[in-house]
């Protein structure tokens, strides 16, 4: 299929790499005008260049600290003003700290909540009146299987699990409040996905072997796997899907 997002404007956070970059490329290929942002400057510009090389359309803003409510609102309002609104908000950006409850500092806890929960609130609250005015829209939040189940192979997920559990719960409430305005809200909960953040773990042969043995589909996840799920939730194909949490984990949770 092609042009699944033709005529739509998509706001995607955290587009400097990984799942955000994959989504920016895919959404643009499907006809969307992409508005991205990240705290990483060079990598963010590189993503925009990659989209443009493929013939897509993308605006990229960096550095943007979405944990700052003023910066989050300025990014959202600016996109709405330039494009006369938008159709899709993909809250992909996140930055956790990992430590057990025994070792976690106050700073690590607050950093994780700020950069995995607060930033979604700031961006979504800024986007809400624009989506209400549009009379329709799709909000996609990035959860995690850590927000659904504990995993002894990834210790130190205390704050991350709390944050992602909150994101999944927030999404349900957004779906409830958005239904009257034609706004859908869903979350995606990825499992272990190849990325710079997971490289050290996955390069450990024992960890990789144990991980692959724990999932039904014997390969690690890719950023593109998550982007494809986001594309479905962003498109009109999911017009009767809201309040859901789409698990993309190779069958880990099912097992």
N, C-alpha and C positions, 0 to 999 in steps of 0.2 A: 504494500500500500504506500501511497505517497500523499503529500499535502494534508496529512491528518490534522495539522494545526494551522492550516492556511488562513490568513487574516487575523490570527490571534497574536496578542502581545503577552509574553511570558517573562515574569520576574523570577530570576534564579539567584539564590545567594550561595556564596562559596564556589565561584566558578574558576578559581585559579588552578584546579587540578582535580583528580579523582572523579567522584561521582558527579560533582557540579560541572566539571569540564565535559564529561561524557554527555550529560543532559543538555548542555548548551549546544554542542555539536549536533546531537540527535534532534532536538526541538527545532533548530534552524533548518536542518535538512527537511523536516516535515512542514516547513513553511512559516514558522513563527518568527516574529521579531523578538529577539532575546535581549533582555536588559539584565546584565550580571554585575556582581560586585564581589570584592574580596579584600582582605587586609594585605595580601601579597601582591605587590605591584607588578614586577616583571612577569610572573606567571599568569596574572590576570590579563595583561596585555597580550601575552602569547596565545591564550585561549581565544581572544577576540580575533587575532590574526589568523588562527586556524579556521575559525568560522568563516571569515571573509574569504580566505583562500578557496574554500569549498563553495563559494557563491552565496553564503548565507548572510543574514543581517544581525549584527550584535553590537550593542553599546556596552562598554565595560568600564566600571568605575572602581578606582583603587588609589589609595587605601580607604576603605570604608569599615569602620568599627561598628558593627550592628549591635554590640552590647552597650553602645551609647545611644539613648533614645533620640537625641537630636539628629545624630548622623543617620540613624535608621529612618526617621521620618523624612528627612531631606531627600534621601535616596528614593523612597517610595513616592513622595509627592512630586519630585522632579520627573520621574518616569510617567506618572499619571498626566502631568501637565504637557509633556512633550508628545505623548501618544493619545491624548484624550481618553485616558483610562487604560485598563489592562484586563486580561481575562484569566491569567494563571499566576499563582504565587507558589513557588516551590522553595520552601524553607529547608535548604540543604546544609547550610553552614553550621559547623559545630567545632568546639575545641575543648576536650575534656582533660582532666588530670586523673591519673590512676594511682590509687593507694588504698590500703585496707583501712578500716575504721581505727585500728590500733595505731596506724602511722599517719593518717591523713591530717594535714594542718588546716587551720581555718582558711588560710589563703587558697589552698588547693580546692577545698569545698566550695568557697564562694566563686572562684574562677570557673569551676565546672558549671555551677548553676547559672552564672551570668552568661556563659558562652554556649550553653545548651538549652536553657529554658527562657531566660530573660530576653535574649535576642529574638526568639520566636514571638514572644508577646509584643515587643516593640515594633517589629516589622508587620505583624498581622494586625495589630490595633491601628497602625497607620494605613494599612491597605483596606481595612474594613469599610470605611465610608465610600471609597472609590468602587469597591465591588458591589456594595448596596446600590449605588447610583447606576452601575452597569446593569443591575437586575439579574446577574448571573456571574458565575466564576468557579474556578477550581482551586482549592488550597491543598497543597501536598506538604506534609511534614515528615521529616526523617526521624523515625524512631529507631529501635534496635531490638534484637532478640534479648539483649541485656535488660531491657525494660519489661520483659515477659518471664524470664527464667534466669536463675543463677547458673553459672558455668565454672566449675572448678579449674578448667584449663586456662581461664583468663582471670587470674586473681587481681585484686585491686580495683574492681569495677564498682565499688560502693557508691561513689557520687555519680558516676556515669549511669549506673542502673537506676538510681533515683531520678535522674534527669530525664532519661528516656521513658521511664514509666510515666512521668509527668506529661511528656509530649504526647504519648498515646492517649492519655486521659483528656488532655486539652483538646485533642482532635475530635473526640466524640462530642464534647461540648460545643465546639465550633460548628460541627455538623448540625447539632440541634438548633443552635441560634441562627445558623445560616439558611436553613431550609425555607423559611418564609420569604427569603430574598433571592432564592434561586442559586444560592452559594453552596457548593459541595465541599466537604473537607474529609480527607483521608490521610492515613499515614502509611509509610513503607518501613518495615523493620528488616533491615539486612542482617545476614549472618556475617561470617568472616569473609571479607572482600580484600583482594589484593590491592594494597595501597602503600604509600610511604609509611603510614602510621602502623601498618601491620607487617611490614617487610621483615623486621627483626625476628618476630615470632615465626613467620612462615619460612624463613631461611633456616630455621632450626629443624633438622631432619626428623627428630623424634616428635616435636610438636606437630609438624606437618602430617606425619604418618597417623598420629592419634586423631588429628582433626578430620582427615579424610575418612578414617574408619568410623567416625561418629555421624557422618552425613550419608544420605541415600544416594546422592549423585556424586561420584568420586572425582570431583575437581573443586578447586577453590573458586570463589565468586569473583566476578570482574565488575568494574564500575559500569560497564555497558549493560550488565544484567539488571542493575538497579535503575539505570536510565530508561530501559525499555518498560519497566513497571511504571515509572513516573509518566512516561509518554501515554500509556493507557489511561492513567488516572487524569491526565491533563486533557485528553481528547474527549470528543462527544461520544465515543464508544462506551464510556463509563457513565453515561448520563443518569443512570439509575443506581449509582454506587456512591454512597456517602456514609460516613461514620465507620468505615472499615479500616482494618490494619492489615495491609498486604505483606505477608512474610515472604522474604526472598532469601532463602538460606540453604538451598540444596537439600532440604528435607531434614535438617537438624532438629527443629522443634517437633516435627511429626514423629521422629524416632524417639 
